[in-house]
Amino acid sequence: ARPAEVYAQKSGAAQRPDAPRIALIVGGLGISASTTAEALSKLPGPVTLAFAPYGNDLESNVSRARARGHEVLMQIPMEPFDYPDNDPGPQTLLSSLSGEQNIDRLQWLMSRFQGYVGVMNFMGARFSASEQSIAPVLREIAKRGLIYVDDGASPRSLASQIAGANRTAFAKADIVVDAVPTTAEIDKALVRLETIARERGSAVAYASALPVTVERVARWSKTLAGRGVALVPVTAVALKPKSS
């Protein structure tokens, strides 16, 4: 069985199967102990948590997240357009490197902790716009039985097309919830997210682990079931159900 299935959490089976579904990913965890602790204590299990491959106590924080019912993603640092002024971190995947060199970096990053269902980009507007760069990475991810999530921040990302061609299990964020990190704008984005889910049947969103975001998402999540919307782990929208 692939890791994406082994480490998947059960999605809210009690919900009506036809309920609109929302997968929400909160990222940037693992570096700050206080930010990570706050997210773990306040966010409900169906919220997917994305950890950076740097930081102390990664294994124990990821284990704690999974014990609380969260699916986990690893955020892989990828080259932005303004690199190296804007540097995502050690072992960043770069468009100037060969496919083989980037796979070496990817393997180093992916060995930082275990228990994740897939990986998602951290930055990477330049890297994900280059087919030559992103395609070998997506092939490697598919080969390992993982899902790939695009945070939706770069309109030039080719990940969606390449994942489709490679049959990589894939999800892309429809919106970034805290692109403007104020209470009012986060609340507006969450309303928009529900609208997308109702129109399409499902929606995916990304948010950072800022205190204001965690607080608004935690509050909002308690009201969803009353509106007939299911909050689900990311594999519930990224993994295609096996045909019986």
Buried (B, 14 or more C-beta within 10 A) or exposed (E): EBBBBEBBBEBBEEBEEEBBBBBBBBBBBBBBEEBBEBBBEBBBBBBBBBBBBBBEEBEEBBBBBBEBBBBBBBBBBBBBBEBEEEEBBEBBBBBEBEBEEBBEBBEEBBEBBBBBBBBBBBBBBBBBBEEEBBBBBBBBBBEBBBBBBBBBBBEEBBBBEBBEEBEBBBBBBBBBBBEEBEEEBBBEBBEBBBEBBBEEEBBBBBBBBBEBBBBBBBEBBEEBBEEEBBBBBBBBBBBEEEEE
